[in-house]
Amino acid sequence: MTAVIGILNKHGVTMAADSAVTVTGGNQKKIYNTANKLFTLSKHHPIGIMIYSSSTFMSTPWEIIIKLYRKELKDKSFDTVVEYKDDFLKFLKGKDFYTTPEHQLLNLKQFLYWQLDILKDRMIEKLSDDKTEEELLVEFQEIILEDLQNNIESYNGATNILNDFADYTLENFKEYAEEGIKEVTDTIFDGIAINDDIFNAIVELYYNHLKTTNFIGITTGIVFGGYGEKEIYPSMVSIQIAEVLDNRLRYYDFDNCEISDNNNGAIMPYAQTDVINMFIKGIDPEIDYTYITVFKKLLADYTTTIVGLLNGENDELAQKINGFDLSILTTEFEKQLNQLKREKQVSPTLDTVAILSKEDLAEMAESLIYLTYLKRRISSTEESVGGPIDVAIISKGDGFIWKKRKHYFE
């Protein structure tokens, strides 16, 4: 895990990232504080890039990919940060030395081994007791088919289709993956006969899943920040990337922020954002959620108590109170709470960010990453944020400047 942040105003943008990376092998985890997550995207223009979550793409380190792209980009520039993002994606799609067809299919099969093993175990837990082996097999086939069909129906009318999969059909997926999926199902359901209806439902379910933004497993967030040639104020855009499937890139646009006359300052945290959001909103996100749930429970208990007191005394009034829609009150409470946070904390903080100098932006970004590290350090949770903090300042006139940077050499 990690914590990265971008802070923007009209003077420039600061990008900061910690150095912690979690390496998982077997049943063990180890955290190293040496990862690079912040890079210059161009040696000639004011544009930077940060990564978070996974440090690899299809087992290739992102650092290698980013530096290969930078070498190919040379002194080429684009009018906007969005166009830098689009060109980087074009580079990813145009290279196959780290996403060979064999590697793509192997990646899909590993995902299916994991998913179908969980599905099988979940179905076995639902089986009835005191039935013969033949009856249990029939029951297993019935409940797994019903489960698969219900999941398929949940994708009906889905609007979160990935850009590269808008024209990808079920027939395309079958032609590409049917043989590999058969290999997986033969292993997972060894000794348990599954019919054609179940197999076809498995194929259809994962076709629907893999073409949507419902990412499960290893993903990477990529953040682009800085200036295009025609941008006088900084902007920041981010994407989420999973993997390559059938030579199509599974990614989607995640978030963006543009400084303008109507937006003078912004704080953009990514990955582990709880501590930074607490600073921005003035309240821990978990406590914020608790306020709403406790208020809903309190209203429900209060209504039940009042109805109980009125029963037998005024049944008509009790019935009216019991039928009152409590969501009206909880929605208004949440609205008032959010307004209070905006007025007392969020707006004053962003107003201050808008007037900070470039140096102050850098100090603020570093401090917020450090606060996240400190919170992990003094709590019982895993210290998944830590190590040296890399900080860069990007401005229209001075370009990409390292404010603080760790080195692996003297």
C-alpha positions in Angstrom: 0.0 0.0 0.0 1.0 3.6 -0.2 0.0 7.2 0.1 0.5 9.8 -2.6 -0.9 13.3 -3.0 -1.1 16.2 -5.3 -1.8 19.8 -4.1 -2.6 22.4 -6.7 -3.1 26.2 -7.0 -2.4 28.8 -9.6 1.3 28.9 -8.7 1.9 25.3 -9.4 1.4 21.7 -8.3 3.2 19.7 -5.7 3.3 15.9 -5.9 4.5 13.8 -3.0 4.8 10.0 -2.3 6.0 7.7 0.4 8.4 4.8 -0.3 6.7 1.8 1.3 6.0 -1.3 -0.8 4.4 -4.5 0.4 5.8 -7.7 -1.1 3.7 -10.8 -0.7 5.0 -14.3 -1.1 3.1 -17.4 0.0 1.6 -16.6 3.4 4.1 -14.0 4.3 4.3 -10.2 3.8 7.3 -7.9 4.0 7.4 -4.2 3.7 10.3 -2.4 2.1 10.8 1.4 2.2 12.7 1.8 -1.0 10.1 2.1 -3.7 10.0 4.9 -6.3 6.5 6.1 -7.0 7.1 9.7 -8.3 8.8 10.3 -11.6 9.3 13.0 -14.3 7.3 12.1 -17.3 9.3 14.4 -19.6 12.8 15.7 -19.3 11.8 18.8 -21.3 8.3 19.8 -20.1 6.5 20.4 -16.8 4.7 17.1 -16.3 5.1 14.4 -13.7 3.6 11.0 -12.9 2.9 9.1 -9.7 1.8 5.4 -9.1 0.1 3.8 -6.2 -1.2 0.3 -5.2 0.6 -2.2 -7.4 4.2 -1.3 -8.5 4.1 -3.7 -11.5 2.0 -4.1 -14.6 1.7 -7.7 -15.8 4.8 -8.4 -13.6 6.9 -5.7 -15.2 7.8 -2.8 -12.8 6.1 0.5 -13.7 9.4 2.3 -13.2 10.8 0.5 -16.2 7.7 1.2 -18.3 7.6 4.9 -17.4 11.3 5.4 -18.2 10.9 3.6 -21.5 8.0 5.9 -22.3 10.0 9.0 -21.3 12.9 7.9 -23.6 10.5 7.5 -26.5 8.7 10.8 -25.7 11.9 12.8 -25.9 11.1 16.5 -26.3 7.6 15.9 -27.7 4.9 17.9 -25.9 1.1 18.0 -25.8 -1.4 20.8 -25.3 -3.0 19.3 -22.1 -2.2 16.9 -19.3 -5.1 14.7 -20.6 -3.3 14.3 -23.9 -0.1 13.2 -22.0 -2.3 10.6 -20.4 -3.8 9.5 -23.7 -0.3 9.2 -25.3 0.9 7.1 -22.4 -2.0 4.7 -22.8 -1.3 4.6 -26.5 2.3 3.6 -25.7 1.1 0.8 -23.4 -1.3 -0.5 -26.0 1.4 -0.4 -28.7 4.0 -2.4 -26.9 3.8 -6.1 -26.2 7.1 -7.1 -24.8 5.6 -7.2 -21.3 2.1 -8.4 -22.3 2.7 -11.3 -24.6 -0.4 -13.4 -25.5 0.8 -16.3 -23.4 1.2 -14.0 -20.4 -2.2 -12.5 -20.9 -3.9 -15.9 -20.9 -1.9 -17.1 -18.0 -3.0 -14.0 -16.0 -6.6 -14.7 -16.8 -6.4 -18.4 -15.8 -4.7 -17.4 -12.5 -7.6 -15.0 -11.8 -10.2 -17.7 -12.6 -8.5 -20.4 -10.5 -8.8 -18.0 -7.5 -12.4 -17.0 -8.3 -13.8 -20.4 -9.1 -12.2 -22.0 -6.1 -14.0 -19.5 -3.9 -17.2 -20.1 -5.8 -16.9 -23.9 -5.4 -16.3 -23.7 -1.6 -19.2 -21.3 -1.2 -21.6 -23.7 -3.0 -20.4 -26.7 -1.1 -21.3 -24.9 2.2 -24.9 -24.6 1.0 -25.4 -28.3 0.3 -28.0 -30.1 2.4 -27.1 -32.8 4.9 -28.3 -36.5 4.8 -28.4 -36.8 1.0 -26.8 -39.4 -1.3 -23.8 -38.6 -3.4 -26.0 -38.5 -6.5 -28.5 -36.2 -4.9 -25.7 -33.9 -3.7 -24.3 -33.6 -7.2 -27.7 -32.7 -8.6 -28.2 -30.1 -5.8 -24.7 -28.7 -6.4 -25.4 -28.2 -10.1 -28.7 -26.5 -9.4 -27.4 -24.0 -6.8 -24.2 -23.1 -8.7 -26.2 -22.5 -11.9 -28.7 -20.4 -10.1 -25.8 -18.4 -8.4 -24.1 -17.8 -11.8 -27.3 -16.7 -13.5 -28.1 -14.3 -10.7 -24.6 -12.8 -11.0 -25.0 -12.5 -14.8 -28.3 -10.7 -14.4 -26.6 -8.1 -12.1 -24.7 -6.9 -15.2 -27.8 -6.3 -17.2 -27.8 -2.6 -18.3 -24.3 -2.0 -17.0 -23.0 1.4 -18.0 -19.4 1.0 -16.5 -18.0 -0.6 -19.7 -14.3 -0.2 -20.2 -13.2 1.9 -23.1 -11.3 -0.8 -24.9 -14.2 -3.3 -24.5 -17.1 -1.3 -25.9 -17.2 -3.5 -29.0 -15.9 -6.7 -27.4 -18.5 -9.5 -27.8 -19.2 -12.7 -26.0 -18.1 -14.6 -29.1 -14.8 -12.7 -29.1 -14.2 -13.8 -25.5 -15.2 -17.4 -26.2 -12.8 -17.6 -29.1 -10.0 -16.2 -27.0 -10.5 -17.9 -23.6 -12.9 -20.9 -23.9 -10.0 -23.4 -24.0 -8.2 -21.8 -21.1 -11.4 -21.6 -19.0 -12.0 -25.3 -19.7 -8.6 -26.1 -18.4 -9.4 -24.2 -15.2 -12.8 -25.7 -14.6 -11.5 -29.3 -15.2 -9.0 -28.7 -12.4 -11.3 -26.8 -10.0 -14.3 -29.1 -10.4 -12.2 -32.3 -10.6 -14.6 -35.1 -9.5 -17.6 -32.8 -9.7 -19.3 -33.0 -13.1 -20.5 -29.7 -14.4 -22.7 -29.6 -17.5 -22.6 -27.3 -20.5 -25.1 -24.9 -19.0 -22.8 -24.3 -16.0 -19.7 -23.9 -18.1 -21.4 -21.5 -20.5 -22.7 -19.5 -17.5 -19.1 -19.3 -16.1 -17.9 -18.0 -19.5 -20.7 -15.4 -19.7 -20.2 -14.2 -16.2 -16.5 -13.5 -16.5 -17.0 -12.0 -19.9 -19.4 -9.5 -18.3 -17.1 -9.0 -15.3 -13.9 -8.4 -17.3 -15.3 -5.8 -19.6 -16.5 -3.6 -16.7 -14.8 -1.4 -14.1 -15.3 -4.0 -11.4 -11.6 -4.6 -10.8 -10.7 -7.4 -8.5 -7.1 -8.2 -7.6 -4.0 -6.4 -8.7 -4.6 -2.9 -9.9 -2.5 0.3 -10.2 -3.5 3.9 -9.9 -1.6 6.3 -12.2 -1.7 10.1 -11.6 -0.5 12.6 -14.2 0.1 16.2 -13.0 1.5 19.4 -14.4 1.0 21.5 -17.5 0.2 21.0 -21.1 1.6 23.6 -23.6 -1.7 25.5 -23.7 -2.5 25.3 -20.0 -1.5 28.3 -17.9 -2.8 26.6 -14.7 -1.9 23.1 -13.5 -4.2 20.1 -13.8 -4.2 16.5 -12.6 -5.8 13.4 -14.1 -5.7 9.8 -12.9 -6.6 6.4 -14.2 -6.9 2.9 -12.8 -5.2 0.0 -14.7 -5.6 -3.7 -14.2 -4.1 -5.8 -17.0 -4.2 -6.7 -20.7 -6.8 -9.2 -21.9 -6.9 -10.3 -25.5 -4.6 -7.4 -26.4 -7.1 -4.9 -24.9 -6.1 -2.7 -22.0 -8.4 -2.9 -18.9 -8.4 0.7 -17.6 -10.7 3.5 -16.8 -10.5 7.2 -16.1 -10.6 7.6 -12.3 -10.4 11.3 -11.3 -9.3 14.7 -12.5 -8.8 18.2 -11.2 -8.1 21.4 -13.1 -7.2 24.8 -11.6 -9.1 27.7 -13.1 -10.6 31.0 -12.1 -13.5 29.1 -10.5 -11.2 26.6 -8.7 -8.2 28.2 -7.1 -6.9 25.3 -5.0 -7.3 21.6 -4.6 -6.0 18.7 -2.5 -6.0 15.4 -4.3 -5.0 12.3 -2.1 -4.8 8.8 -3.5 -4.5 5.3 -2.1 -4.6 5.5 1.8 -6.6 8.7 2.1 -8.2 8.5 5.6 -5.7 10.7 7.5 -5.6 13.3 4.7 -9.4 13.4 4.5 -9.5 13.8 8.2 -7.3 16.9 7.9 -9.4 18.3 5.0 -12.9 17.6 6.5 -12.0 17.9 10.2 -13.3 14.5 11.1 -12.1 10.9 10.8 -14.1 9.2 7.9 -15.0 6.2 10.1 -16.4 8.5 12.8 -18.2 10.5 10.1 -19.9 7.3 8.9 -20.7 6.3 12.5 -22.6 9.6 13.1 -25.0 8.7 10.3 -25.6 5.1 11.3 -26.0 6.0 15.0 -28.5 8.7 14.1 -30.5 6.3 12.0 -30.6 3.7 14.7 -31.5 6.3 17.3 -34.4 7.5 15.2 -35.7 4.0 14.6 -35.5 3.2 18.4 -37.2 6.5 19.3 -40.0 5.8 16.8 -40.5 2.2 18.2 -40.7 3.6 21.8 -43.2 6.3 20.9 -45.4 3.8 19.0 -45.3 1.5 21.9 -46.5 4.2 24.3 -49.3 5.2 22.0 -50.6 1.8 21.3 -54.0 1.4 23.0 -54.1 5.1 23.8 -54.1 6.5 20.3 -53.8 3.8 17.7 -54.4 6.2 14.7 -51.5 8.4 15.7 -49.3 5.4 16.4 -50.0 4.1 13.0 -49.1 7.4 11.4 -45.8 7.7 13.3 -44.9 4.1 12.5 -45.5 4.8 8.8 -43.4 7.9 8.7 -40.4 7.8 6.3 -37.4 8.2 8.6 -35.1 8.6 5.5 -36.4 12.2 5.2 -34.8 13.1 8.5 -31.6 11.1 8.0 -31.1 12.7 4.6 -31.6 16.2 6.0 -29.2 15.4 8.9 -26.5 14.2 6.5 -27.0 17.3 4.3 -26.7 19.7 7.3 -23.6 17.8 8.6 -21.9 18.0 5.1 -22.7 21.7 4.9 -21.2 22.3 8.3 -18.0 20.5 7.3 -17.8 22.6 4.1 -18.3 25.9 5.9 -16.1 25.2 9.0 -13.3 23.1 7.5 -13.2 22.2 3.8 -13.7 25.7 2.4 -11.3 27.5 4.8 -8.6 24.8 4.1 -8.9 25.1 0.3 -9.0 29.0 0.5 -5.7 28.8 2.3 -4.3 26.3 -0.2 -5.2 28.7 -3.0 -2.8 31.4 -1.7 0.2 29.2 -0.7 3.5 29.6 -2.4 5.1 26.7 -4.2 7.4 26.0 -1.3 4.5 25.9 1.2 2.6 23.6 -1.1 5.6 21.2 -1.0 5.8 21.4 2.8 2.1 20.7 3.1 2.2 17.7 0.8 5.1 16.2 2.7 3.5 16.8 6.0 0.2 15.1 5.0 2.1 12.0 3.8 4.1 12.1 7.1 0.9 12.3 9.2 -0.4 9.2 7.4 2.8 7.4 8.2 2.7 8.6 11.8 -0.9 7.3 12.2 0.1 3.9 10.9 3.2 3.9 13.1 1.4 4.5 16.4 -1.6 2.3 15.7 -1.9 -1.5 15.6 -2.4 -1.6 11.8 0.3 -2.6 9.3 2.9 0.1 8.7 2.0 0.3 5.0 3.0 3.9 4.6 6.6 4.9 5.4 10.2 5.5 4.3 11.6 8.6 2.7 9.1 11.0 1.2 9.7 12.1 -2.4 8.4 15.6 -3.2 8.4 17.5 -6.5 7.2 21.0 -7.4 6.0 21.6 -10.9 5.4 25.2 -12.2 4.8 26.6 -15.7 8.0 28.7 -15.6 10.5 26.4 -13.8 9.2 23.0 -14.9 9.6 19.8 -12.8 11.9 20.5 -9.7 12.8 17.9 -7.1 12.2 19.4 -3.7 13.2 16.2 -1.9 14.3 12.9 -3.4 15.9 9.7 -2.2 18.7 8.1 -4.2 20.1 4.6 -4.3 23.5 6.1 -5.1 25.8 8.6 -3.4 
